[in-house]
Amino acid sequence: MFKFAKEQKVYSIAGTAIGGQPGDRPPLLIASMFHNKDKIMQDRKGNFDRRRASELIKQQESLSASTGVPGMVAMVANTPEEAKIYIDFFLETTNMPFGIDMWVAEQRAKATEYVSKLGVQDKFLYNSITPWDKDVKGQVQKLKDLGIKHVVVQAFDDKDQSPAGRVSSLERLLEQGAGDFDTVIVDTSVMNLPSTSFSLVANRLIKEKYGLPCGGAYSNGTHMWKEAKTLWSLDAFKAMDAVAQGMSSVLWSDYSFYGPIVTASRIFPAVATAHILLSTLVYSEQGKIPDNAQLPIRKCFSDFLTKLESGGARK
C-alpha cells in the first residue's frame, strides 16, 4: 500500500525536497496569503499589515522547524502590480520558496515575468498549467523562455471526474509539454470534501504510473463546507479541517495547499501527527523507517524509534 514499484521522482525547490515514496519525507505545506477576507489586507492595491504578515510567516517557519514539515507560501494577487509588492515583501522577509496565485492567465504571466526579472526562479513555484488553458504549448514555451523551473500541473476532466479522468487529463497536458520542467508536481483538483477521495486515489494512480509528486488544495474541500460551522461549531470546523488535512497527507500526497496561513498552528501539528502514524505504517509494511532527520517521528519520538529500530518495541 505504501511502496510503489515505479521509481519516485524527488525534486528540490530552493532546497525544499518534494516527492518520493510514501513516508520518505513529510509533505510540503503551502499556505495562502493575501486572499479575499484575509484580515491582514487593507485593500487590493498592495496595502496590508506588514507586521502581522511577517509574524505569520515567522510562525510558519517555527512550526516547520519544530515538526519537520516543510512550508512555503502562495500569495494571491489580482494584478501584476499587486503581485510585485507581495513578492518584494516576501523576499525581504524569508528564504522560503513561494508561489503566486492568480486565476487570469495573462495577469499570471506578467507576474511571472517579474519573477524572472528578479532572477529568483529557483524559489518560485508556478501555479499552474491547467486543462482550461487555451494554449498550453505556448504557455510552456513562454515559461521556458523566462527560465521557470518549477511548475504545478493541474489534472481534471469536467466530463470524467473520476480518478481515471484526472490521470487522462494529466496525460493530455504532458503530451503538450507540461512535463518539460526541472520540477513537475501534479494537482489532482479537490472539488469538495467527499470527492477529495477521488483526488487521493488519482495521486496513487499517477505515482504508480509516472512517479510524479502529487497533492492538491485539500483546503478546497474543507473551507468550502461552510455549513459545518453552523451544523456543529467553529471548533468543530477546525477539527474537521485538521482531520481532512492529516488524512489526505497520509494517502499518497507529497504536498498540500492547506489554506490560510493563519491556520498553520493547527495544520502543521495535524499533518505531523498523521505523518508519525504513516511512519509506523510504513515500518509495519516494510520493516524500516527512512533515514531522514526531518521526519516528525524522529523529531518527536526519538526514544521510541530507537527501540523500534533495535527490535525492542516489538517485545
C-alpha positions in Angstrom: 0.0 0.0 0.0 2.9 2.4 0.8 5.5 1.2 -1.7 5.5 1.9 -5.4 7.4 -0.3 -7.9 7.8 2.8 -10.1 10.8 4.9 -9.2 9.5 8.1 -7.5 10.8 11.4 -8.6 12.2 13.8 -5.9 12.6 17.5 -6.7 14.1 20.4 -4.9 12.5 23.9 -4.8 15.2 26.2 -3.3 16.4 23.3 -1.1 13.0 22.1 -0.1 12.6 18.5 -1.2 9.3 17.1 -2.5 8.3 13.7 -3.8 9.5 10.1 -3.2 8.0 7.0 -1.7 5.3 7.4 0.9 6.9 8.1 4.3 10.2 9.2 2.8 9.6 12.8 3.8 6.8 15.0 5.2 4.5 16.7 2.7 5.2 20.3 1.7 2.5 22.5 3.1 1.7 25.6 1.0 -0.1 28.4 2.8 -2.3 31.1 1.2 -1.8 34.8 1.9 -3.5 38.0 0.7 -6.6 36.1 -0.3 -10.1 37.6 -0.1 -11.1 38.2 3.5 -7.5 37.9 4.7 -7.5 40.1 7.8 -4.1 41.5 7.1 -5.4 43.1 3.9 -6.3 46.8 3.7 -7.1 47.0 0.0 -6.2 45.3 -3.3 -3.6 47.9 -4.1 -0.8 46.3 -2.1 -1.5 47.9 1.3 -1.5 45.4 4.1 -0.4 44.9 7.7 3.2 44.1 7.2 4.0 43.5 10.9 1.2 40.9 11.1 2.2 39.3 7.8 5.8 38.9 9.0 4.6 37.4 12.2 2.5 34.8 10.3 5.4 33.9 8.1 7.8 33.5 11.1 5.2 31.4 12.9 5.0 29.0 9.9 8.8 28.9 9.8 8.9 28.0 13.6 6.2 25.3 13.1 8.1 23.9 10.2 11.3 23.7 12.2 9.7 22.0 15.2 7.6 19.5 13.3 9.9 18.8 10.4 7.1 19.5 7.9 8.3 21.9 5.2 6.4 25.0 4.2 6.0 27.7 1.6 3.5 30.4 0.7 1.3 31.1 -2.3 0.4 34.8 -2.5 -3.0 35.7 -4.0 -3.0 38.8 -6.3 -5.4 40.3 -8.7 -2.9 42.3 -10.8 0.8 42.1 -11.6 1.4 45.4 -9.8 -0.2 43.9 -6.6 1.9 40.7 -7.1 5.1 42.7 -7.3 4.5 44.3 -3.9 3.9 40.9 -2.3 6.9 39.3 -4.0 9.2 42.1 -2.8 7.9 41.9 0.7 8.2 38.1 0.8 11.8 38.0 -0.4 12.8 40.6 2.2 11.1 38.6 5.0 12.0 34.9 4.4 14.1 32.4 2.4 11.1 30.1 1.9 10.0 29.3 -1.6 6.9 31.0 -2.9 4.2 30.9 -5.5 1.7 33.4 -6.9 -2.0 32.5 -7.1 -3.6 34.4 -10.0 -6.6 32.9 -11.9 -6.3 35.1 -15.1 -3.5 33.6 -17.2 -2.4 36.9 -18.8 -2.0 38.5 -15.4 -0.2 35.5 -14.0 2.2 35.6 -17.0 3.1 39.3 -16.3 3.8 38.5 -12.6 5.9 35.6 -13.7 7.9 37.9 -15.9 8.7 39.9 -12.8 10.0 36.8 -11.0 12.3 36.2 -14.0 13.5 39.8 -13.9 14.5 39.4 -10.3 16.3 36.2 -11.0 14.5 34.2 -8.3 13.2 31.4 -10.5 14.7 28.8 -8.2 12.5 29.9 -5.3 9.3 30.2 -7.4 6.6 27.6 -8.0 4.5 28.4 -11.0 0.8 27.6 -10.3 -0.4 26.4 -12.6 -0.7 24.8 -16.1 -4.3 23.7 -16.3 -6.7 21.8 -18.6 -8.6 25.1 -19.2 -5.6 27.0 -20.6 -6.2 27.8 -24.3 -2.6 27.5 -25.5 -0.7 25.0 -23.3 2.2 24.7 -25.7 2.6 28.4 -26.0 2.4 28.8 -22.2 5.1 26.1 -21.8 7.4 27.8 -24.2 6.9 31.2 -22.6 7.7 29.7 -19.2 10.9 28.1 -20.6 11.9 31.4 -22.1 11.6 33.0 -18.7 13.7 30.3 -17.0 10.9 28.9 -14.9 12.0 25.7 -13.3 9.2 24.5 -11.0 5.5 24.1 -12.1 2.2 22.7 -10.9 0.2 20.8 -13.5 -3.5 20.6 -12.6 -5.3 17.4 -13.6 -9.1 17.5 -14.0 -11.7 16.5 -16.6 -15.1 18.1 -16.4 -16.6 15.2 -18.4 -14.9 12.4 -16.3 -14.4 13.5 -12.7 -13.3 10.0 -11.6 -9.6 9.4 -10.6 -9.0 7.9 -14.0 -10.3 11.1 -15.6 -7.7 13.0 -13.7 -5.0 10.7 -15.0 -6.2 11.1 -18.6 -6.3 14.9 -18.1 -2.7 14.9 -16.9 -1.6 12.8 -19.8 -3.1 15.2 -22.3 -1.2 18.1 -20.7 2.1 16.1 -20.6 1.7 15.5 -24.3 1.6 19.3 -24.8 4.9 19.7 -23.0 3.7 20.5 -19.5 6.2 17.9 -18.1 9.3 19.5 -19.6 10.5 21.4 -16.5 13.0 20.7 -13.7 10.2 20.1 -11.3 6.7 18.9 -12.1 4.1 18.4 -9.3 0.6 17.4 -10.0 -2.5 19.0 -8.5 -5.3 16.4 -8.6 -8.1 19.0 -8.2 -10.1 18.8 -5.0 -13.7 20.0 -5.7 -15.4 19.4 -2.3 -14.8 17.4 0.8 -16.2 13.9 -0.2 -14.7 14.0 -3.6 -11.3 14.6 -2.0 -11.0 10.8 -2.0 -11.1 10.8 -5.9 -8.1 13.2 -5.8 -6.2 10.9 -3.4 -6.9 7.8 -5.5 -5.7 9.8 -8.5 -2.5 10.6 -6.6 -1.9 6.9 -6.2 -2.6 6.1 -9.8 -0.3 8.9 -11.0 2.5 8.0 -8.7 2.2 4.3 -9.8 2.4 5.2 -13.5 4.7 8.3 -13.6 6.3 8.6 -10.2 5.4 12.3 -10.1 4.8 14.1 -6.8 1.1 14.6 -6.3 -1.2 16.6 -4.0 -3.9 19.1 -4.1 -5.7 22.0 -2.4 -7.3 20.0 0.3 -8.5 23.2 1.9 -10.9 23.5 -1.0 -12.7 20.5 0.4 -12.8 21.8 4.0 -13.2 25.5 3.7 -16.0 25.2 1.0 -18.1 23.2 3.5 -19.2 26.4 5.3 -22.3 24.6 6.7 -20.0 22.7 9.1 -19.7 25.8 11.3 -23.5 26.1 11.7 -24.2 22.4 11.7 -21.7 22.0 14.6 -19.5 24.9 15.7 -16.3 26.8 14.8 -14.2 24.5 16.9 -15.8 21.5 15.1 -14.9 23.1 11.8 -11.3 23.4 12.9 -11.2 19.8 13.9 -12.8 18.7 10.6 -10.2 20.8 8.7 -7.3 19.3 10.7 -8.5 15.7 10.2 -9.0 16.1 6.5 -5.6 17.7 6.0 -3.9 15.0 8.1 -5.7 12.1 6.5 -5.0 13.4 3.0 -1.3 13.8 3.8 -1.1 10.0 4.6 -2.8 8.9 1.4 -0.2 9.4 -1.3 0.2 13.2 -1.0 3.6 14.9 -1.4 2.2 18.4 -0.8 -0.9 20.3 0.1 -2.3 23.8 -0.5 -3.6 23.9 3.1 -5.4 27.2 3.2 -4.9 30.5 5.0 -1.6 30.8 6.8 -3.4 31.8 9.9 -4.4 28.1 10.2 -0.8 26.9 10.4 -1.0 26.4 14.1 -3.4 23.5 13.7 -2.5 22.2 10.3 1.3 21.7 10.9 0.7 19.6 14.1 -2.1 17.7 12.4 0.0 16.8 9.4 3.0 16.0 11.6 0.8 13.7 13.7 -0.6 12.0 10.6 3.0 11.5 9.2 4.1 9.9 12.5 1.4 7.3 12.0 2.4 6.9 8.4 6.0 6.2 9.5 4.9 3.3 11.7 2.5 2.1 8.9 5.5 2.0 6.6 7.5 0.2 9.2 4.8 -2.4 9.7 4.7 -3.0 5.9 8.4 -2.7 5.1 10.3 -3.2 8.3 12.2 0.1 8.2 11.7 3.8 8.5 13.5 6.2 6.1 16.8 7.7 7.4 15.6 11.3 7.3 16.3 13.5 10.3 13.4 15.8 9.4 10.7 13.1 9.8 8.3 14.1 12.5 8.7 10.7 14.2 12.4 11.3 14.6 11.9 14.8 16.0 9.1 13.9 18.4 9.5 10.2 19.3 13.3 9.5 19.0 13.3 7.2 22.1 10.5 5.1 20.7 12.2 5.0 17.3 15.5 3.8 18.8 13.6 0.9 20.5 11.7 0.2 17.3 14.8 0.1 15.1 16.6 -2.1 17.6 13.7 -4.5 17.8 12.8 -3.6 21.4 9.4 -2.1 20.6 8.2 -5.5 19.3 8.6 -7.1 22.8 
